[in-house]
Amino acid sequence: MSDIELMGAPGSPYTRKMLALMRYRHIAYKVRWQTVRMDDETFSKDRPKPKVPLLPTYYLPDEKGEIQAVTDSSPILRRFEDEFEGRSVIPSDAVLAFLNWLMEDYGDEWLTKSMFHYRWHYEADIKKAGSVLPRWGNLTGSDADIEPVSKFISERQISRLSYVGSNEVTKETIENSFMRFLTLLNAHLQTAPYLFGARPSSADFAIYGQLTQLAVFDPTSSAIVTAQFPRIYAWVELMEDLSGLSVAEDGSDWLDASAGLPDTLLGLIGEMAELYIPYLKVNAEAVMSGAELVDAELDGRPYQQNPFTYQAKCLQWIGEQYTALSDDDKTRLAELTHDIGLVEALS
Ligand SMILES: N[C@@H](CCC(=O)N[C@@H](CS)C(=O)NCC(=O)O)C(=O)O
């Protein structure tokens, strides 16, 4: 198979998620960094445009062998599970695979609220992102060339905060949830190097992707991580390249759930039950009723954001994954997560 081609950016958490995943899985790739002059270049002239322009954009063959532009990291990484053998990132136990789905979704869709919030709320972060992001796309551009692009990117991203849900009402909820998440992940990393044992899952890569920004790039959040959670900072840099990690192809290095789940993992899943799933539900209700605003109480505080159609689909997909579990697996999931009420939260 020829190398997988994609376009991305260093400041895109989903690009970083997928690059690290491909390195771990030994999938040969060619990444093209997005540039401001992309449209003038042969690279992009010869290639189809994605329906929704998101990063990373992959150029992959469809059933007829014609190259299409595709986005959305989670289905793409599942496609790679079918197309590339070995070093799977989906736990072989169906119950763990379900929990992994949920945690990958949390990383992609909830942790990204922290990412967006820290980057575009605080002055120091806006300044850094505003000056570095445009230069990733135009390294040799003069300061005069960069200036309007910097203004354009910052204004556009700040205007998107309403969809992400970062505002004065939600600031504390997002920041409290980020601190709880760091505390829980830090505790878990003292028991195992990855969420589901001795090998990384797609949820590890999703969380890593957001943390490449939160823990390393954005000044306000990275100061918190470095000072209070140096283990997480270290984890992020190790996750970047796991090409040399030995993996047991019989799956024996996945967590063995027969004796229960580690308390530290349950702590993290508790965040899904108490905060993420309730958020997905209030968002889906707002989308379905055509409301102009998600206006609810989350985590004991008022919560407001613009309804987000894609995240209503996320809830539907989680429901479908749950329904697809066998009766035995549903029972096992309920027993394993009894103390944190996950199944009740899902119903
Ligand atoms: N669910 C998508 C999300 C990708 C995404 O949101 N990418 C962002 C960059 S990190 C983007 O391209 N945004 C374009 C924009 O905001 O206009 C995935 O998993 O790949």
The ligand as an SDF file (V2000), in Angstrom:
LIG
                    3D

 20 19  0  0  0  0  0  0  0  0999 V2000
  -14.3800   15.4060   14.7620 N   0  0  0  0  0  0  0  0  0  0  0  0
  -13.2860   15.8710   13.9350 C   0  0  0  0  0  0  0  0  0  0  0  0
  -12.9200   17.2480   14.3810 C   0  0  0  0  0  0  0  0  0  0  0  0
  -11.8220   17.9050   13.5990 C   0  0  0  0  0  0  0  0  0  0  0  0
  -11.7410   19.3790   13.8900 C   0  0  0  0  0  0  0  0  0  0  0  0
  -12.5960   19.9610   14.5680 O   0  0  0  0  0  0  0  0  0  0  0  0
  -10.6800   20.0270   13.3900 N   0  0  0  0  0  0  0  0  0  0  0  0
  -10.4870   21.4540   13.6090 C   0  0  0  0  0  0  0  0  0  0  0  0
   -9.0260   21.7640   13.8670 C   0  0  0  0  0  0  0  0  0  0  0  0
   -8.4180   21.0220   15.2870 S   0  0  0  0  0  0  0  0  0  0  0  0
  -10.7510   22.2130   12.3350 C   0  0  0  0  0  0  0  0  0  0  0  0
  -10.2830   21.8110   11.3040 O   0  0  0  0  0  0  0  0  0  0  0  0
  -11.5180   23.3100   12.4200 N   0  0  0  0  0  0  0  0  0  0  0  0
  -11.7950   24.1110   11.2880 C   0  0  0  0  0  0  0  0  0  0  0  0
  -12.4470   25.3890   11.6550 C   0  0  0  0  0  0  0  0  0  0  0  0
  -12.5940   25.6310   12.8540 O   0  0  0  0  0  0  0  0  0  0  0  0
  -12.7900   26.1080   10.7520 O   0  0  0  0  0  0  0  0  0  0  0  0
  -12.1460   14.8740   14.0440 C   0  0  0  0  0  0  0  0  0  0  0  0
  -12.1610   14.0330   14.9360 O   0  0  0  0  0  0  0  0  0  0  0  0
  -11.2570   14.8840   13.2020 O   0  0  0  0  0  0  0  0  0  0  0  0
  1  2  1  0
  2  3  1  0
  2 18  1  0
  3  4  1  0
  4  5  1  0
  5  6  2  0
  5  7  1  0
  7  8  1  0
  8  9  1  0
  8 11  1  0
  9 10  1  0
 11 12  2  0
 11 13  1  0
 13 14  1  0
 14 15  1  0
 15 16  2  0
 15 17  1  0
 18 19  2  0
 18 20  1  0
M  END
$$$$
